[in-house]
Amino acid sequence: MKHIIKKSCMLVAATLVLASCKKFEEINVNPVAANDEQAQVEYFINGSIMGAQMNPDVAERSFVLYWKAAGRQMSEGGTFSVGNYNDQWTSVYYDQVARWLNATNTAIQLGEKQTEAGLAKPHTPNLIQVARIWRAYLMSEMSDNFGPIPVNGFNGTNPEFNDVKTVYYHVLAELADASQKLNLTVQNPSGLDKQDPAFGYNYAKWRKYANSLRMRLAMRLSEVDPAKAQSEFEAVMTAGGASNDFITSMDESFQVQERDGWSDLSGVMSRPWNAQPISATINNLMIGLGGIKSADVLAPKFQSYIKPANWLGQYYPEQFATKTNAPGAGFWLNGLPEVMDPRAYVLFSIPGDVESANFPDQNSDDLLTVRNLRDAAGNNIKAIDAKYSWNARINGAWGPKTALNQVYNFTGAMPRLNMQFRTSTNKRVFFGPWESYFLIAEAAVRGWNTPMTAQAAYEMAIQKSFQYNGTQLGGYLTSESYNRVGTSVSWNHTTEPTSRVMEYEEGLTGTKRTITVGYPKNDLYKNGTVKNDHLTKIITQKFIAQTPWLPLETWNDHRRTGLPFFENPVIEIPLQTLPALTDATYMTSNVQFFPQRLRYPSSLKNTNAAGYGQALSDLGGKDEVLTPLWWAKK
């Protein structure tokens, strides 16, 4: 066993020193496992799955500050979302994902060694397949962040890196083979279930997860390698589609119970200093969507604050950023939207709603809602009370307007992630049933063979999301109401939106005016000519459903399809990290306006120069945040 652990300490990143390898061995020594015969494969699988839940040090940097920012599930103030990069953050994540891979590879090596020696238990072959399925996920996660990674990085030597296509072909083959080799008739010994925090070693559920993950990763190749994507996806449908051998309900979902404190199981979004305010992206997707009126879902105390659907708000062009293609730039909505996707109120708090049991009052600023606007001389010229209002900060370079506006960057003035997702009492979701159905809907739209129609899968996916969030569908599925980016819910409503007349008032004088407002142009999808087709509907709804647990997937979908619409960062002054975003281009969309990947940690170049050079060659571009991955839009 020590031989296996020693070999596995040759981590993918080659960034850990020998002390780390020794520490890993000490951590993973089971008191009852004195030799190969007594060592427990499940112990290493358990350690890998639990580690990947991310302790607060890892979660704050990767899940929150990288994934949630890039996936536009929150406004982080303008770091990774505008191309800024922190080598320390990345090093923490790179180090840890290598450890998780190290542990699951040790499980596979140990299981195979016991099998060869005739020492395997009846369930050992299944544990090997479970470890392979989990390893496939970890490899996809790592590759989706960095790009090229080693396919065989645990053979006792510095690893060779492989291009993203090779990585994806490898993990897809692993999922297909491992899922087929799971023996669903094996009876587990008592207590084994406690070593699997995801499925309790229910092998039927592990097979469903493998198939669902294969669907996800196949779809990732839809734009760059459509033939491979289709064949892999249809293979799942042929093998188990008719019998729904993929994740269809929450009790089949890959999810792990969080725990309070500071450990691998601490909630990934639990740190009180991360306010996690709503992003402008998801705000624009949800306002107006679904036809359900706020008056029908909110308490009486909110009713007088609800504004008509044609109300744009108060206009403050001197204090609010306008150099962006975000809908409503320069405006403050002094109230609540008349129509909004009801999941918005489940996910995010209403500013000032301190009586709510889910209100995120983790800091003193969370309770304050009154803030000032200033003139160029620094004088306070108006106090804005954000209580019972609904606005989202647009990230970017606000320049001189930063000093004139105390509202836009203040946590108490913005809807923030509600407490039920922050108390470490929930289950972190890695794959929910809605995603299976959204993937089937997209596959059907692309003309692939699927067990149900695109519309049926789309509507089932939305229902699963509403069930998870405890909200009522009502007439949501038939709504033709457009959101702020011109997309509606109804499958049969594909009429493109036209400009509309909106009312507003000059913020400082109160003068009432009207303005004709169009919908933003998303050049990343069909040259900006389409806003309400079926694929746009699918990815819009998928984005909402994946919030807040799967920000890496919302980032992946945008990199892959250009959907949904992501507003450009503000450039009241130039952004050095996004040189292509200028005064002449900010009303257009371009992949160079959005982060595409994480740079490798600086330590990799020093510890494995050959591997680093190989990785860059396989990447096909510079080791920069703006270099697209193989499967992403260019």
N, C-alpha and C positions, 0 to 999 in steps of 0.2 A: 504493500500500500504506500509506504514511504517513497518507493521508486516512482509510483504513479504521480504522487503529489509533487515530487521534485521536478518531474518532467513538465507537469502542468503549470509550474510556476514560470515557465517561459511564456510570459503573457503576450497577447496580441500586440500590445503597444510597446513592449520591451521597455516600459518606463519605470517599472518597480525595481528597487534595489534588492539585494539578497535579504536584507532585513525584512522586507515586505513578504518575501517568500517564506521566511521562517515564521513570521507572524501568521500568515495564512495557514501554515501547517498546524500551528498551535491552536488556532481558532477552530479548525476542522477536525481535531482529534476527538473522536467519540470515546468516552471512557470505557465502553465495552468492546471497542474495535482495536484489538491489539495486533491483528495481522490481517492478511488478505481474506482469510476464511471468515473472520468475524466482522469485517468492515461492512458498513451498510450503505448501499448505493443511494437509497432514499435520503440519507443524511445530506449528501452533497446537492441533490436536486432541491431539497428544502432550503438549503442555504442560498442557493442561486436565486430561487424565486423570491425569497424574502429580501435578499439584498437588492433586487431590482425594483422593490417598492420605493427605494431611495430614502436614505436617512435625510434629515433636514438640510445637512450641508450640501448634499448632491441635489436634492429636490429644489431648493431655492434657486440654484444656479441653472440647472438644466431644464427641469419641468416648468418652472415659473418664468425665469428671466430669459431663457432661450425659447422653449417650445411655445409657451403661452403668448409670448411677444410675437414670434414669427408666425404662429398660427392665428393671430389676431383674436384671441379669446379674451384678452385684456389689454389695457393701455399701460405700458410699463414706464412711460415718461420719455422714452427716446433713447434706448441703448441698442439692443440687437435689432429692433424693428427698423432702425435707420442705418443699419450696417456696422454699428460699433461692436467691438469684439474684446473679450477679456480672456487672456491666456490662462489665468488662474481658474476661472470658472470651467473652462474646457478641460484643463488638466484633471480637475476633480472628477468630472464625468468620465473621461477617457480611462482614468485609473480604475474606476469602479466597474464600468461595463466590461473591462478586461477581466476583473475578478469574478464577475458573474459568469462569464464564458468559461473561465478557468474551472470554476466549481462544477458546471454542468458537463464539461469535457472529462473531468475527473470521474464523474459518475459513470459516463459511458465507458471509459477505459477500465474502470474497476469492474463493472458488470461484464464486460467482454472477457476480462481476465478470469473472473470466477467461472464464467461459462466454459471457457477453454479448459480450465482445470477440473471441471465436473463438480464444482462447488456451488453452482447457481441454485437458487430457490425457485419454486414454480413461478413466482411473480417477477423474477429478475429480468427475463427477456422483455416484459412489458415496461419495466422501469427504464430500460435502455431506450425503448422507443419514445417514452415520455420525455426523456432527457434530450433526445434528438429533436423532437417537436419544439421544446422550449428553447433549445439552442438555435433553431431556425428563426424563432422570433427575435432573440437577442442579436443575432447577426444582421437581421433586417433593420432593427432599431439602430444599431451602430452604423451600418452603411447609409441609412437614410440621413444620418447626421453628418457624416464625414465624406462618404463616397467610397473609394476603394478601401477594402480591409482584407486581411488574410482569410482565405477559406480554410487552410490547414495551418493554424498558428500554434499548435500545441504538440510539437513533435521533438521538443528538446533543443531546438535551434532557433536563432532569430528568424522570425516569420517572413515569408515572402508575401507581398501584397497582390491582390487580384482586382481587376477592374469590376465595376458595378454590375455589368452584364453577367460576368462569371459568377459573382456572388449571388445574384438573383436566380440564375439557372440552378445553382447548387442548392439553395434553400428550398426552391420549389420541388426539386427532385427528392430532397430529404423529407419534406412533408408528405409527398405522395407515397414514398416507400415506408416511412415510419407508421403512418396511419393504417396502411394495409397490414402491417405486421403486428398490430395490437391484437391480442387475443382477448375477446370480450367475455370468454367463459371462465377465465382464471379467477379463483377465489382468493382474496387477500387475507393474510393473517390479521388477527386482532391488533388494533393500534396503528396499523400502517397508514390509515387515513389521516392521522394527525401529522404526518410528515409531508403532506401536500396541502398548502394553504389555499390553493385554487379550487381543486376538484375532489380532494380527499381520495385520490387514486380511483376515481370512477372512470374507467377506461373508455366507456361509451362517450362520456363528455370530453375526454381528451381527443377522441377521434373527431368529434364535432368541431372542437377548437382547431385541430389541424386542418380540417377541410375549410373552415371559415377563414383561417389565416392564409391558406393557399388561394382562396378567392380574392382576398385583399391584395396579396402580393402579385397575383396574376394581373389584376386590374391596374396595378402600378405601371405595367409595361404597355398599357393600352395605346399610348400615343407614339411610342418609339419602336415597339416591337409587337404590333397588333396580332400577328398570326400566332406567336407564342402565347400572348395574353389570352387569346380566344381558346386555344387548344387546352391550356392549363385550366381555365375556368370551366370549360365544358366537360373536362374530365371529372371535375367534382360533381357537376350536375348529373352526369351519366352514372357515376358510382353511387351517389347518395341523394341526388336532387329530388327524385320522386318521393323518397322516404324522409325528406328533410334532414339529411345527415349533416347538418350544419347548425350553428347556434340560432335558435328560434325563440328563446324565452330567457328571462333573467336568471332562472335557476340553472340554465346551461351556460351562462356567460362566464368568461374568464374575469373573475373579480376576487380581490383579496381584502380581508378585513383589516382596517387600520386600527391603530391603538394610540392612546395618548402618551405623551412623553417625548423622549429623544432616542429614537431607535430606527431600525430599518422600516418598521411598520408605522412610524409617525405619519400623519396625514401629509401628503405631498403639497397641499395648499394651506397648511396650518400655521405658518409663521405670521405672527400678528403685525410685523413691520411691513409685510407685503400687502398693500391695500387691495390690489387686484381689481381696479375699477373697470367697468365695462369698456370695451373697445368701441371706437367709432364704427368699425366694420360690422360687428354684430348688431350694434344699435341701428345702423341703416338697414340691415336685413330684417329686423324685427318690427320696426315702426311701420304701421300700415298693413302688415302681413296677416292674413287669415280672417279678416272681417269681424273679429270678436272685439266688442267695445270694452274699454277699460271700465266703464261704468257698470258693466255686468259682472266683473270679477273683483273689483276693489270695494273696500268698506266705505260706508257713508262719509267718513271724514275726508275722503279724497275727492268726492264728487265735484265740489266747486273749483277744483284745480284742473279738471280735465278740459282741454282746449279742443276747439273744432278741428276737423281733419284738414281744413284748408288754412290753418294757422301755422305760419312759419316761425314766429317768435319775435324777439326783439333784436334789432340790428345794431351791432357795435363794431363797425369796420376799423376803428382806430385801436380798439383794445383786443379784438379777437382776430385770429389768423384768417387770411383770405387766400393766400397763395397755396392752394391745394385743390384737387378735383373732388374733394369730399362734399357730398350733398349738405346743404345748410351751413357751409363755411361762413363765418362772420356773424352767425345768429346764435342767440340763446333762447331755448324753449322754456318760457317762464310758466311751466305747468307740466301736465302729463298728456301724452298722446291720446287722441280719441280712440284710435284703433291700434292695437299692438298684439303681437303673438303672446298668448298668455303665459308661455314658459319664461318670458322675460322677468315676470314678477316672482317666479320661483327661483330663478338663477341669481337675480340681482336685487339689492335693496333699493327702496325709494329713499332718497336723502331726507333726513329728519324723522323717519318713521321709527322712533326710538322705542315705541311700545311693542314692536314686533319681536317675537321670540327669536327670530332668525336675523335680527339686525346686527351687522358686524361692528359692534362698538368696542373694538380692541385697543383703540388709542383715543386720547382726549380729542384730537382733531375730528374724529369720526362723528362727534355729536354737534359740531359747529356747522352752521349752514350760511351765515351772513358774512359776505366778503366784499371788498371794495374794488371799484374800477378807478383808475387814475388818469390824469391828463399828462401831457409831455413834461410839465413842470414838477410832477410828482404829487400833485394835489389830489386828494380823494374827491371824486366828482359824483359817484353814485354807489350806494350799497345795494348789492344783489342778495336777496334771500333765496337760497336754493332749496328750501324746504318744499317737499312734494313737487319737485321738478324732475325732468328727465333729460340729461345731456351727457355727452361723451367727449372726452378729451381727444384731440387729434395730435398724434405724436409728430415730432419734427423740430425744426429750428425756428422758434418764435421770435428770436432777435429782440429788438427794443420793446415789442409788445409783452414780453415776459414781465417787465417791471410795471406795466400799466394794468395788468390783469391778475388779481389775487384769486380768481375763481377757478380758472380752467385747470390748474394744477393742484387743487385742494381736495383732499379725500372726502371731506364732509359734504362737498357739493356734488359728488358724482355717485351714481349707482355703483355699488361694489358687490363682489361675490358674497352671497348670503352665508350665514354661519353654519348651516347644515353641512356644507362642503368643507368646513374649516376646523371642525372640532375633533377630528380623528375618530369619529364614531361611525363613519360610513365605510363602504367598500369601494376601493379603487377599481375602476372598470378598465380592463385592457381590451375587451371586445364585447360589445353589447348586441342584442338581437336586431336592433334597428339597422346596424351596419350590414348584416347579412342581406337584408331585404333591399337596402339602397344599392348594394353591389349588384344584386340580381336585376333591379330596375335599370341600372346603367348598362348592364350586359345586354338586356333585351332591347334597349334603345340602340345599341350598337349592332343589333342583328344577330347576336349569338343565341344559341339554343339554351333556353331556360325553362324551368318547370312551371312558371306562371308569367302572366303578362307584365309588361313594364308598369302599367297603371296599378295593377293589383299589388305588385311588390312595393311600389312607391307609397301607396296609401297604407299598406300594412306597416311599413317602416315608420311612418309618421305616427300611427296608432301606438306602436311600441314605445316611441319617444314620449308621447303624451302619458302613457301608462306609467312609465318610469318617473316622470315629473309630477304625477298626481293631478293632472289637469284634464279638463273635459274638452272633447273635440267639438261638440255642437255642430255648427255649420262650417267649420274650418276647412274641411276637405273640398268644399264646393265654392269657396270664396274666390272672387275675381278681383279682390282689392290688391293694389300694388303696394309693395314696400318702397322705400326711398331709392332703390336702385332699379325699379321697374319690373320686379318679378312678383307673380301671384302664386297662390297655392293650387287652385283647381287644375287638374291634369288636362282637362279638355279646353282650358282657356289659355291659348297661346297668342292672343292678340298682343302686338307690341304696344307699349305705352306711348302716349304723346304728352307733350308739355301741358302743364296745368297752371291756372292762375291761383296764386296764394296771397294771403293777407299777412301783413306784418306791421310793426311799428318801429319808428326810429327810437332806439333805446334811450337816448338822453333827452329827447323832447316829447316822446309819446305820440308823435304825428303818425296817423294811420296811413298806410300805403298798400298798393298791390304790386305784384311782380309775377311775370311769367317764368316758371321754373321748368327746366328740362330734367332728364335723367342722365346720370353720368355715363360716359362712353368707356366701355371696357375693351381696349384694343387687344388684350391678351386672348380674347375669345371671339372667333369669327370676325376679326377686325372691328369689333365694337358695334356690329350691325344688329346683334341679337341680344335681348335681355330677358326673354320670357319663353324660351323653348324648353323642351323636356329635360335636357341635361342640366340646364341652369336651375330648374326647379329641384332636381334631384340633389345637386351639390349644395344648393342653398339649404335645403332641409337637412341634409346630412351634416352640414356645418353646425347648425343649431343643435341637432341631436347629439353631436359629439362633445358639446360644451357641457361641463368643464373638464371632463376626464381625459379626452383624447386630443390635446392640442397638436401633438406631432402629426396626427392624421389630417387635421384641418390645414396644417402647413403643407403636408404632402400633396393633398388634393389641389391646393392652389398652385404649387410648383408644377404639378402634372397637367392640369387643365386650364389654369388661369381663372378658375372659378372658386368661390363667388367673387364679386367685385371687391377688391382691396383699394381703399383710397390711398393716394400718395401722401407721404410725409409732408408736413408744412415746410416751406422754404422761404420764410420771410427774410432770412439771410441764407447764403449758400451752405449746403451740407457737404463737407469735405469727404465724408464716407460714401456719398452717393453722387459722384461727379456728373453722371448723365442726367440727373434731375436738376433742371435749370428753369429760369423764368420762361424760356421758350418751349419747355417740354412738360411742365407740371400738370397740364390739362390732359395729357395722354397717359397710357399705361405701358410699362416696359418691365421686363424681368430684371433689368439692372436697377430698378427702384426698390427691390425687395431682397432680403437676405436669402441666399440659396443653399447655404451649407455652413457647417462649423469648420474653421481652420483646425488643422492638426495641432496638438499641444507642442510647444517649442521643444520639449524634452525629446520628442520622437526623432528629430533631426540629429540630435547629439548621441542618442543611444542606438539608433538603427539607421544610419545614414543611407545604406543601400536600400532598405525597405522604404524609407521616406522618398528617395528618388524614384523608386518603382511606383509608389503611390501617386506621385505627381504625374508621371508618364501616363499612368492609367486614367488619371483624372482628366487629362486632356486640357489642362489649363493651370493657372496659377493657384497656389494654396491660399485662396482668398474667399471671403464671405460671399462674393458676388459671382463665383464660378458655378454654373448650373451642373447638376448631376446628369448622368447619362439618360435617365428616364424623364427628366424635367424639360419644360419648354426652354428654348434657347433665345 
